[in-house]
Amino acid sequence: MIHLTAITRVFRMGDQDVRALSGINLEIASGEYVSIMGPSGSGKTTLLNVLGLLDRPNSGRYELDGRDVTDLSETEQACVRREKIGFVFQSFHLVPRLTAAENIELPLILAGIAPTERKARVDEALLGFDLRDRAQHRPAELSGGQRQRVAIARATILRPTALLADEPTGNLDHHIGAEVMALLEGLHHAGTTLILVTHDRELGARAHRHIAMRDGEIVADEK
């Protein structure tokens, strides 16, 4: 599904170049459950952003489902993201003025899905993520766990083939974090490719494949 060849990402910081990724070679098959771990500054979030087409490498090649997506236009990248990739972030990134149901529906509106189908999909998501009684509540009226469930529902409403999660339990207590991980792993068991970035060794160990990063390089890759 994912094939990276010699991916490099360099950021300009003042008068210095900082190499966030240094010649990354990586293959991830469809349906895998992968954790990416490493200390702050190791490059793991930059790698996730490249995988999600949120950032462009300075050099190298990125193939997704057999298609070279390295140099796509922003519009083309947006289309690929919409069709294939879902995102879950530590800080939820919900739209404050929208209700839970409206946040979940937003990707469907942007994708041009008809209102009748939108309603059916949103109702299904609200039921599946145990949010029916919170559908008309805005993010400020939801608990952290409820917000993350809304975020996961929104990330998967277009049925992506890959779900990228960046510290998805970072703002949650242990009990609620375990519930969120159970939801993510349930999606994996249903066939979604799950790629998890985390500082938490316990969470990382739950994945079937463990990638360790340091100084912009992959230093270990174990199943």
Residue pairs with C-beta under 8 A, 6 or more apart in sequence:
1 28
1 29
1 30
1 32
1 64
1 65
1 161
1 162
1 193
2 26
2 27
2 28
2 51
2 62
2 63
2 64
2 162
2 193
3 26
3 27
3 61
3 62
3 63
3 64
4 24
4 25
4 26
4 27
4 50
4 51
4 60
4 61
4 62
4 63
5 25
5 60
5 61
5 62
5 63
6 23
6 24
6 25
6 59
6 60
6 61
7 21
7 23
7 24
7 25
7 26
7 47
7 50
7 57
7 59
7 60
7 61
7 62
8 19
8 21
8 22
8 23
8 24
8 57
8 58
8 59
8 60
9 19
9 20
9 21
9 43
9 46
9 50
9 55
9 57
9 58
9 216
10 17
10 18
10 19
10 20
10 58
11 17
11 18
11 20
12 18
19 216
20 43
20 46
20 216
21 43
21 46
21 47
21 50
21 57
21 216
22 43
22 215
22 216
22 217
23 60
23 217
24 47
24 60
24 216
24 217
24 218
25 218
26 47
26 211
26 218
26 221
28 34
28 193
28 195
29 193
30 161
30 193
31 188
31 191
31 192
31 193
32 193
32 194
32 195
32 208
32 209
33 185
33 188
33 193
33 194
33 196
33 207
33 208
33 209
34 193
34 194
34 195
34 196
34 207
34 208
34 209
34 210
34 211
35 196
35 197
35 198
35 203
35 204
35 205
35 206
35 207
35 209
35 210
35 211
36 44
36 47
36 48
36 195
36 196
36 197
36 198
36 211
36 213
37 44
37 197
37 198
37 199
37 201
37 204
37 210
37 211
37 212
37 213
38 44
38 212
38 213
38 214
39 199
39 214
40 199
41 215
42 213
42 214
42 215
42 216
43 213
43 215
43 216
43 217
44 197
44 213
45 166
45 197
46 55
46 216
47 197
47 213
48 164
48 166
48 195
48 197
49 55
50 56
50 57
50 62
51 62
51 85
51 162
51 164
51 195
52 81
52 85
52 87
52 164
53 69
53 72
53 77
53 80
53 81
53 85
54 87
56 70
57 70
60 70
61 68
61 70
62 68
62 69
62 70
63 69
64 80
64 84
65 84
65 161
67 80
69 76
69 77
69 80
72 80
82 107
82 110
82 111
82 158
83 158
83 160
84 160
84 161
84 162
85 160
85 161
85 162
85 163
85 164
86 155
86 156
86 158
86 160
86 162
86 163
86 164
87 155
87 163
87 164
87 165
87 166
88 148
88 151
88 152
88 155
88 163
88 164
88 165
88 166
88 168
88 184
89 151
89 165
89 166
89 167
89 168
90 166
90 167
90 168
90 170
90 171
91 171
92 139
92 147
92 148
92 150
92 151
92 171
93 151
94 103
94 139
94 147
94 150
94 151
94 154
95 102
95 103
95 106
95 139
96 138
96 139
96 140
97 138
98 106
98 138
98 139
99 135
99 136
99 137
99 138
100 126
100 131
100 134
100 135
100 136
100 137
100 138
100 139
100 142
100 146
100 150
101 122
101 126
101 135
101 136
103 139
103 150
103 151
103 154
104 122
104 125
104 126
104 150
104 153
104 154
104 157
105 118
105 122
105 157
106 154
107 154
107 157
107 158
108 117
108 118
108 121
108 122
108 157
108 158
109 118
111 158
113 121
121 157
122 157
125 131
125 153
125 156
125 157
126 132
126 135
126 153
128 153
129 149
129 150
129 152
129 153
129 183
130 149
131 146
131 149
131 150
131 153
134 141
134 142
134 146
134 150
139 147
139 150
142 150
143 176
144 171
144 172
144 173
144 176
145 172
145 176
145 179
145 180
148 168
148 169
148 171
148 172
148 176
148 180
149 180
149 183
152 168
152 180
152 183
152 184
152 187
155 163
156 163
156 187
156 192
160 192
161 192
161 193
162 192
162 193
162 194
162 195
163 184
163 187
163 188
163 192
163 193
163 194
163 195
164 195
164 197
165 184
165 194
165 195
165 196
165 197
166 197
167 197
167 198
167 199
168 180
168 181
168 184
168 196
169 176
169 177
169 180
169 181
169 198
169 200
169 203
170 199
172 180
177 203
181 203
181 206
184 194
184 196
185 194
185 206
187 194
188 194
194 207
196 203
196 204
196 207
198 204
204 210
208 223
209 221
209 222
209 223
210 220
210 221
210 222
210 223
211 218
211 220
211 221
212 218
212 219
212 220
212 221
213 219
